[in-house]
Amino acid sequence: MDLSSTMISRVLAHTPLAGRAQSPMVVLEIDLGRGLVTAQPANPLAAVRAMNAPTLRALREKLREAARDEHVAGLVLHAGTAPLTLAQAQELAESVARFGEHKPTLAFAPTLGEMAHDLASYLLACSCREVWVQPSGQVAIGGVHLGITLAKGMLAKVGVEPQMGQRHEYKTAADRLAADEVTPANREMTQELANSLVGDFVERVAERRGLDQQVVWDAVNDSPLTPEHAKDLGLVDSVGYRDEALAHVFDSWAPEGRELDADSLRYVHRWHPGNPAGQAVKEVVERRQPAIAVVSVRGGIVTGRGRPGGMGDPESGADVVCEQLRAAARDEKVKAVVLQVDSPGGSAVASDQIWRAVHQVRESGRPVIAQMGTYAASGGYFVAMAADEVVALPATLTGSIGVLAGKMVTTGLYDKLGLVHEAVTSGANADMLASDSHFSPEQWDRLNWWLDRIYADFTHKAAADRGMAHDELEPLARGRVWTGRDAQSRGLVDHLGGMEVAVERACDKAGLTRDKVQLKYLPALGMLERFRPAESSEQPTAAGAMTVGVADSWTPELMLTQLAQRLGLAAPRGALEMPRLAGWTHG
């Protein structure tokens, strides 16, 4: 008998009989109508808003634990009521399907799409063994519609002229601001993204439902479908209301001699194993186990400490990410690292900082596995490619190995606002990146030299990290965005899957057993520790210390920038930022 078994036996032996009474059976429940939090809240206000919404992390970990708990009868998933990206649906579906290998699962939806297609919700629903849809609902899986919007004409109306350089033709974030028409490269890339997303959807649905792919393609092309038609095709098992689905669950899932009813329902993220003493011992044992550190790169990648959340989009400051990676490399209990990347990129310098820190973790003897979320492109791919292996979801937008830079010239804006503005400079190129002047021919030459330098650095490092010749990798670069599915077939990604696949790969590389390892999410600090001043940048407290922000002074450019950010039309935050696509997330 090992140490953990001995400890548990001793504690249970001294537990009062009343505390060891037969635990009630529970039916676990996921209600996506309350939303899904894909990252821990970054501030108290966000935490309050997310109080009743489960986190993807909690669902993943609880489902894994509950799969072998004898007091759990099964899982009911309320689908179709939360706006999920395809990548988020794939991540959660992976956990639900793994749970379903051990317990019965059922998905119920009032409708799977209403006045809009909803591939994500149906993909998640069909990860369950049974799918129910309300009689008045529908199954809307009609494909993916992407939009390409060029803003040059609108910007001209407010007196703003984009001056952008890009490497190369697929780096279409520059097109979005500065192109007069949709280029063939932009159209080709966007069409291939749409084809890949729908193609993967069809393959996965056909596999999970035991259908021929042509049947699913016909359903896509005939969508939206009535629930009855979807049932005839094998896409839905039953047509009925929520109360009927639950009555079916309570009646058919109850073990012999036990009863299930509405009081048996428990949210997955609120569920705890029935034996408190055993759970307490389990937590003690886990603290003694080797650890896999989890470090996140979420949002735009910026130099300095960044902004984890709040009023604007989240940012990952390179200083913070590197501090967390160094903390993992110094921790003797940490045997491997999973780098979670959900970022469209940003600063080339910040991305390179993180790239170097990832390599340093590997040099310490700890394998690093990168796990990609909805986005891991441009700078997001730059930091991920440094890992030993890269795991992506089929719908992850990745690659975009390319560069862009430029500025928004606002001289016309001042005129339209009736402002008098005069620039004063000292230095031959002091105004090179100033928004109140155009690039001179010499400055265009400098900008192009800089773009070529960053592009060469990116592609050569990517080739080395991926074990490819530069001539083999470069045609896959050129700023092109791939889905995770297509990136894997081209050697840019190693495995398809979510966080659990990444953890399994980390265990395999580090020689660990999955059931005997704990996940340590960094920074592993309590709120009070975050306020404790760090003595140096190498201390663990430095990686989670609170950061003081700096307010911006008001300018017309700032006003326009803030508006443009809300509209998705802002200039890129850095040379390594992917192009934005409209409409792809929900299908």
C-alpha positions in Angstrom: 0.0 0.0 0.0 1.5 3.4 -1.0 1.6 6.5 1.3 -1.5 8.1 -0.1 -3.6 4.9 0.3 -2.3 4.5 3.9 -3.2 8.1 4.8 -6.7 7.9 3.4 -7.3 4.6 5.1 -6.2 6.0 8.5 -8.4 9.1 8.2 -11.5 7.1 7.1 -11.0 4.6 9.9 -11.3 7.4 12.4 -14.2 9.2 10.7 -17.5 8.9 12.7 -20.0 6.5 11.2 -22.5 9.3 10.7 -20.0 11.0 8.4 -19.6 7.8 6.4 -23.3 7.4 5.6 -24.2 6.6 2.0 -23.8 9.7 -0.1 -26.7 10.7 -2.3 -26.5 10.2 -6.1 -26.1 13.4 -8.1 -26.7 14.3 -11.7 -24.1 16.9 -12.8 -25.3 19.9 -14.8 -23.7 22.4 -17.1 -25.9 25.5 -17.9 -24.2 27.6 -20.5 -27.0 30.2 -20.3 -25.0 31.6 -17.4 -22.1 32.1 -19.6 -18.6 30.5 -19.7 -15.5 32.2 -18.3 -12.4 31.1 -20.2 -10.0 32.8 -17.8 -9.9 33.7 -14.2 -11.4 37.1 -13.5 -8.7 39.8 -13.5 -10.3 42.1 -11.0 -13.0 42.1 -8.2 -15.7 43.6 -10.5 -15.2 40.9 -13.1 -15.3 38.3 -10.4 -18.7 39.5 -9.2 -20.1 39.4 -12.7 -18.7 35.9 -13.2 -19.9 34.6 -9.8 -22.5 32.3 -11.2 -20.7 31.4 -14.4 -18.4 28.4 -14.6 -14.8 28.7 -15.7 -13.6 26.4 -18.5 -10.8 25.3 -16.1 -13.3 24.3 -13.3 -15.5 22.4 -15.7 -12.4 20.6 -17.2 -11.0 19.6 -13.8 -14.3 18.7 -12.1 -15.5 16.5 -15.0 -12.2 14.6 -14.9 -12.6 14.0 -11.2 -16.3 13.1 -11.4 -15.9 10.6 -14.2 -14.9 7.8 -11.8 -17.0 8.9 -8.8 -19.5 6.2 -8.0 -22.0 8.8 -6.6 -22.2 10.7 -9.9 -25.0 9.3 -12.2 -24.2 11.3 -15.3 -24.2 14.8 -16.9 -26.9 17.0 -18.4 -25.6 19.8 -20.6 -27.9 22.8 -21.4 -26.6 23.9 -24.8 -27.5 26.5 -27.3 -27.8 29.5 -25.0 -24.2 30.8 -24.8 -22.1 32.5 -27.5 -19.1 30.3 -27.8 -16.3 30.3 -30.3 -15.8 27.1 -32.2 -12.5 26.7 -30.4 -14.1 27.1 -26.9 -16.8 24.6 -27.9 -14.1 22.1 -29.1 -12.2 22.5 -25.8 -15.3 21.9 -23.6 -16.6 19.1 -25.9 -13.3 17.3 -25.4 -13.9 17.2 -21.6 -17.6 16.2 -22.0 -16.7 13.4 -24.4 -14.0 12.1 -22.0 -16.5 12.1 -19.1 -19.0 10.3 -21.4 -16.6 7.4 -21.7 -17.5 6.6 -18.1 -21.0 8.0 -17.5 -24.2 8.7 -19.5 -24.5 12.2 -20.9 -27.4 14.1 -22.4 -27.6 17.5 -24.1 -30.8 19.6 -24.1 -31.3 22.8 -26.1 -34.4 24.9 -26.7 -32.9 25.5 -30.1 -29.5 25.1 -31.7 -29.4 28.4 -33.5 -32.3 30.9 -34.0 -32.1 33.5 -36.8 -28.4 32.5 -37.0 -26.3 29.5 -37.5 -24.7 27.9 -34.4 -22.1 25.3 -35.3 -20.4 25.7 -31.9 -23.5 24.8 -29.8 -24.3 21.8 -31.9 -20.7 20.6 -31.9 -20.8 20.8 -28.1 -24.2 19.1 -27.9 -23.1 16.1 -30.0 -20.2 15.5 -27.6 -23.0 13.9 -25.4 -24.4 10.5 -26.0 -28.0 11.9 -26.4 -29.2 15.1 -27.9 -32.6 16.6 -27.2 -34.1 19.7 -28.9 -37.4 21.5 -28.1 -40.2 20.9 -30.6 -40.3 24.6 -31.6 -36.5 24.9 -32.0 -34.3 24.1 -34.9 -30.9 22.8 -35.8 -29.1 25.6 -37.6 -25.7 24.3 -38.8 -25.6 26.1 -42.2 -21.9 26.8 -42.3 -19.5 29.7 -41.6 -19.9 33.2 -42.9 -16.8 35.4 -42.7 -16.6 39.1 -43.4 -13.8 41.1 -44.9 -14.1 44.8 -44.1 -11.8 47.4 -45.5 -11.9 50.7 -43.6 -9.7 53.0 -45.8 -12.6 54.9 -47.3 -14.3 55.5 -43.9 -11.0 56.7 -42.4 -10.6 59.1 -45.3 -14.0 60.7 -44.4 -12.7 61.6 -41.0 -9.3 62.8 -42.3 -7.1 59.8 -41.4 -4.7 58.3 -43.9 -3.2 54.8 -43.0 0.4 54.3 -44.1 1.2 50.6 -43.6 3.9 48.2 -44.6 3.5 44.4 -44.4 5.4 41.1 -44.8 3.8 39.6 -46.9 0.7 39.3 -49.0 -1.4 37.4 -46.4 -0.7 39.8 -43.5 -4.1 41.3 -44.1 -4.3 43.4 -40.9 -2.6 46.1 -43.0 -5.2 45.5 -45.8 -8.0 46.1 -43.4 -6.8 49.7 -42.9 -5.0 50.6 -46.0 -6.2 48.5 -49.0 -8.6 49.9 -51.7 -10.0 46.5 -52.5 -9.9 42.9 -51.3 -6.8 41.2 -52.6 -6.7 37.7 -54.1 -4.4 36.6 -51.3 -6.9 37.9 -48.7 -9.8 36.3 -50.4 -8.0 32.9 -50.8 -6.9 32.8 -47.2 -10.3 33.7 -45.8 -12.1 31.1 -48.1 -9.7 28.4 -46.9 -10.3 29.3 -43.3 -14.0 29.0 -43.8 -13.6 25.7 -45.7 -11.4 24.3 -42.9 -13.7 25.2 -40.1 -16.8 23.7 -41.8 -14.8 20.7 -43.0 -13.6 19.9 -39.5 -17.1 20.4 -38.1 -18.5 17.9 -40.6 -15.8 15.3 -39.8 -16.3 15.5 -36.1 -20.1 15.4 -36.2 -20.0 12.4 -38.5 -17.6 10.6 -36.2 -19.5 11.4 -33.0 -23.0 10.6 -34.4 -21.8 7.6 -36.4 -23.0 9.1 -39.7 -21.6 9.3 -43.2 -19.9 12.6 -43.9 -22.1 13.2 -46.9 -25.2 13.0 -44.7 -23.8 15.8 -42.5 -22.8 17.9 -45.5 -26.3 17.6 -46.9 -27.6 18.7 -43.5 -25.3 21.7 -43.5 -26.5 22.7 -47.0 -30.2 22.2 -46.1 -29.9 24.0 -42.8 -31.8 25.2 -40.8 -33.5 21.9 -40.0 -36.6 21.2 -38.0 -36.0 19.0 -34.9 -38.0 16.2 -36.5 -35.9 16.3 -39.7 -32.7 16.4 -37.7 -33.9 13.3 -35.8 -34.6 11.5 -39.0 -31.0 12.3 -40.2 -29.5 11.0 -36.9 -28.4 14.4 -35.7 -30.8 14.5 -32.8 -32.1 11.6 -30.6 -35.3 13.0 -29.2 -37.6 16.0 -29.6 -39.0 17.2 -26.4 -39.0 19.9 -23.7 -36.6 20.3 -20.8 -38.9 18.7 -18.2 -39.3 15.7 -20.5 -35.6 15.4 -21.0 -34.9 15.6 -17.2 -37.7 13.1 -16.5 -36.0 10.7 -18.9 -32.7 11.2 -17.1 -34.1 10.6 -13.6 -35.9 7.5 -14.7 -33.2 5.8 -16.8 -30.1 6.8 -14.9 -31.1 5.9 -11.4 -29.2 2.9 -10.1 -31.2 0.0 -8.7 -32.6 0.9 -5.3 -31.8 4.6 -5.6 -33.9 7.5 -6.8 -33.0 10.6 -8.8 -35.1 13.8 -8.9 -34.6 17.6 -9.2 -32.8 17.7 -5.9 -30.2 15.4 -7.4 -28.9 18.1 -9.8 -25.6 19.8 -9.1 -23.7 22.3 -11.2 -20.4 20.7 -12.2 -18.4 23.7 -10.9 -20.2 23.6 -7.6 -19.9 19.8 -7.1 -17.6 18.3 -4.5 -17.0 14.6 -3.8 -19.3 13.2 -1.1 -16.7 12.2 1.4 -15.2 15.4 3.1 -12.5 13.4 5.0 -11.3 11.6 1.8 -11.3 14.9 -0.1 -9.2 16.6 2.6 -6.6 13.8 2.5 -6.7 13.9 -1.3 -5.8 17.6 -1.2 -2.9 16.9 1.2 -1.6 14.1 -1.0 -1.8 16.4 -4.1 0.3 19.0 -2.5 3.1 16.4 -2.2 2.9 15.4 -5.8 5.1 16.7 -8.6 3.6 19.7 -10.5 3.0 20.9 -14.0 3.1 24.7 -14.0 0.5 26.5 -16.2 1.5 30.0 -17.5 -1.0 32.0 -19.5 -0.4 34.4 -22.4 -3.8 36.0 -22.9 -4.8 39.0 -25.0 -2.4 41.4 -26.8 1.3 40.8 -26.1 3.0 44.0 -25.0 6.3 45.1 -23.4 6.3 45.9 -19.7 3.7 44.5 -17.3 0.6 45.0 -19.5 -3.0 45.0 -18.3 -4.7 41.8 -17.3 -8.2 43.1 -17.8 -10.6 45.8 -16.7 -12.1 48.5 -19.0 -10.2 47.4 -22.1 -9.1 44.1 -23.7 -6.7 42.1 -21.7 -3.0 42.3 -22.3 -0.1 40.0 -21.5 3.0 42.0 -20.4 6.2 40.2 -21.3 7.8 41.1 -18.0 5.0 39.3 -16.1 5.0 36.2 -18.3 8.7 35.9 -18.1 8.7 36.3 -14.3 6.2 33.4 -14.1 8.3 31.2 -16.4 11.4 31.9 -14.3 9.4 31.1 -11.2 8.4 27.8 -12.7 12.0 27.0 -13.7 13.2 27.7 -10.1 10.5 25.5 -8.4 11.8 22.0 -7.7 8.3 20.5 -7.6 7.6 21.8 -11.2 8.6 19.1 -13.7 7.1 20.6 -16.8 5.2 23.7 -18.0 2.1 24.2 -20.1 2.0 27.6 -21.8 -1.6 28.5 -22.5 -1.8 30.9 -25.4 -4.9 32.8 -26.4 -3.5 35.8 -28.1 -3.7 37.5 -31.5 -0.1 38.8 -31.0 1.3 42.3 -30.6 4.8 43.6 -29.9 7.7 41.8 -31.7 10.1 42.7 -28.9 7.7 41.4 -26.2 7.1 38.2 -28.1 10.8 37.7 -28.4 11.2 38.2 -24.7 8.7 35.4 -23.9 10.2 33.2 -26.7 13.6 33.4 -24.9 12.1 32.7 -21.5 10.4 29.6 -22.9 13.7 28.3 -24.2 15.3 29.0 -20.8 12.7 26.8 -19.1 13.5 24.0 -21.6 17.2 24.5 -20.9 16.5 23.9 -17.2 15.4 20.4 -18.1 11.7 21.0 -18.0 9.7 20.3 -21.1 7.3 23.0 -22.3 4.0 22.3 -24.1 2.2 25.1 -25.8 -1.6 24.9 -25.8 -3.5 27.2 -28.1 -7.0 28.6 -27.5 -9.2 30.6 -29.9 -6.2 32.6 -31.2 -2.5 31.9 -31.2 -1.3 33.9 -34.2 1.6 36.1 -35.1 3.1 37.1 -31.8 0.9 34.4 -30.2 2.5 31.8 -32.5 5.9 33.3 -31.9 5.8 32.5 -28.2 4.2 29.1 -28.8 6.6 27.8 -31.3 9.4 28.0 -28.7 7.8 25.0 -26.9 8.9 21.4 -27.2 5.4 20.6 -28.7 2.4 22.6 -29.8 -1.2 21.6 -29.2 -4.0 23.4 -31.0 -7.7 23.1 -31.2 -9.0 22.4 -34.8 -10.6 25.9 -34.9 -7.6 27.8 -33.4 -6.5 30.7 -35.6 -2.8 30.3 -35.7 0.3 31.0 -37.8 0.2 34.4 -39.3 4.0 34.3 -39.4 4.4 37.8 -40.8 5.0 41.4 -39.9 3.3 44.8 -40.3 3.9 48.3 -39.2 2.9 51.8 -40.0 0.9 54.7 -38.6 -2.4 56.6 -39.0 -1.7 60.0 -40.4 -4.2 62.4 -38.7 -3.4 65.8 -40.4 -6.8 65.7 -42.1 -8.5 65.0 -38.8 -7.2 68.3 -37.3 -8.6 70.2 -40.3 -12.0 68.5 -40.0 -12.1 69.3 -36.2 -11.1 72.9 -36.8 -7.9 72.6 -34.8 -4.7 74.5 -35.4 -1.7 72.1 -35.1 1.9 72.7 -35.8 4.7 70.1 -35.3 8.1 71.0 -33.9 10.9 68.4 -34.2 14.5 68.1 -33.3 16.3 65.2 -35.1 16.2 64.1 -38.7 13.7 61.3 -38.1 12.0 62.5 -35.0 8.7 62.6 -36.8 9.0 59.1 -38.4 6.3 57.5 -36.4 4.4 60.7 -35.5 0.8 60.8 -36.7 0.9 64.4 -37.8 3.3 63.8 -40.7 3.6 61.5 -43.7 6.5 59.1 -44.3 9.3 60.6 -46.4 10.9 58.3 -49.0 13.9 57.8 -46.7 11.6 56.9 -43.8 9.7 54.3 -46.0 13.1 52.8 -46.7 13.9 52.6 -43.0 10.4 51.1 -42.2 10.9 48.4 -45.0 14.3 47.5 -43.7 12.9 47.1 -40.2 10.0 44.9 -41.5 12.5 42.7 -43.4 14.6 42.3 -40.3 11.7 41.2 -38.1 10.3 38.9 -40.8 13.7 37.2 -41.3 14.1 36.8 -37.5 10.6 35.3 -37.2 10.9 32.9 -40.0 14.4 31.6 -39.2 13.4 31.1 -35.5 10.2 29.4 -36.6 12.1 27.0 -38.9 14.6 26.1 -36.2 11.9 25.6 -33.6 9.8 23.4 -35.9 12.7 21.4 -37.2 12.2 22.6 -40.8 14.4 24.1 -43.4 13.8 27.8 -43.9 12.9 27.3 -47.5 10.3 24.7 -46.4 8.7 27.0 -43.7 8.8 30.4 -45.5 6.0 29.5 -48.0 3.8 28.6 -44.9 4.6 32.0 -43.4 4.1 35.3 -45.4 1.5 36.4 -42.8 -1.0 33.6 -43.6 -3.5 32.6 -40.9 -4.3 28.9 -40.6 -6.8 26.9 -38.6 -5.2 24.5 -36.1 -6.4 21.7 -38.3 -4.6 22.9 -41.3 -1.5 24.0 -39.3 -1.1 20.5 -38.0 -1.1 19.0 -41.5 1.6 21.5 -42.5 3.9 20.9 -39.5 3.2 24.1 -37.6 1.4 22.2 -34.9 2.1 18.8 -33.4 -1.3 17.7 -31.8 -4.9 18.6 -32.0 -6.7 18.9 -28.7 -7.3 21.1 -25.6 -5.8 21.5 -22.2 -6.0 17.9 -21.2 -4.1 16.8 -24.3 -1.4 19.4 -23.5 -1.2 18.1 -19.9 -0.9 14.5 -21.1 1.9 15.5 -23.5 3.7 17.3 -20.7 3.4 14.2 -18.5 4.8 12.0 -21.3 7.7 14.3 -22.0 8.6 14.6 -18.2 8.0 11.0 -17.4 5.1 11.6 -15.1 1.9 9.7 -14.4 -1.2 11.9 -15.2 -3.1 10.7 -12.1 -0.2 11.6 -9.8 0.6 15.1 -10.9 -1.0 18.4 -9.8 -1.5 21.5 -12.0 0.0 24.7 -10.5 -1.5 27.8 -12.1 0.9 30.8 -11.9 1.0 33.2 -10.2 0.2 30.9 -7.3 -0.4 33.8 -4.9 -3.2 34.8 -2.7 -4.7 38.3 -2.9 -2.7 39.5 0.2 0.6 38.1 -1.3 -0.1 40.2 -4.4 0.1 43.3 -2.4 3.3 42.3 -0.7 6.2 44.2 -2.3 8.8 42.0 -4.1 12.4 42.3 -3.1 13.7 41.6 -6.6 12.4 40.6 -10.1 13.4 37.0 -9.4 11.1 36.5 -6.4 7.9 34.6 -6.9 5.9 37.5 -5.6 7.2 39.6 -8.5 5.2 37.5 -10.9 1.9 38.3 -9.3 2.4 41.8 -7.9 -0.3 44.4 -8.5 0.6 47.0 -11.2 -0.1 50.7 -11.1 -1.4 52.1 -14.4 -0.5 55.3 -16.2 -3.3 57.6 -17.5 -3.2 58.8 -21.1 -3.4 62.5 -21.9 -6.4 63.4 -24.1 -5.7 64.0 -27.8 -7.9 63.8 -30.9 -5.8 60.8 -32.0 -6.5 59.1 -28.6 -10.2 59.7 -29.0 -10.2 58.2 -32.5 -8.0 55.3 -31.4 -10.4 54.4 -28.6 -13.3 54.5 -30.9 -11.5 52.5 -33.6 -10.6 49.9 -31.0 -14.3 49.4 -30.2 -15.0 49.0 -33.9 -12.1 46.7 -34.5 -10.4 49.2 -36.8 -7.5 50.4 -34.6 -3.9 50.3 -35.9 -2.0 47.2 -34.8 -0.5 47.2 -31.3 2.7 45.7 -32.6 4.5 44.3 -35.7 3.4 40.8 -34.8 -0.4 41.1 -34.8 -2.8 38.9 -36.8 -5.5 40.2 -39.1 -9.0 40.4 -37.5 -11.9 38.5 -39.1 -15.6 39.2 -38.6 -18.2 36.6 -38.0 -16.1 33.4 -37.9 -16.5 32.6 -34.2 -20.1 31.4 -34.0 -20.6 30.0 -37.5 
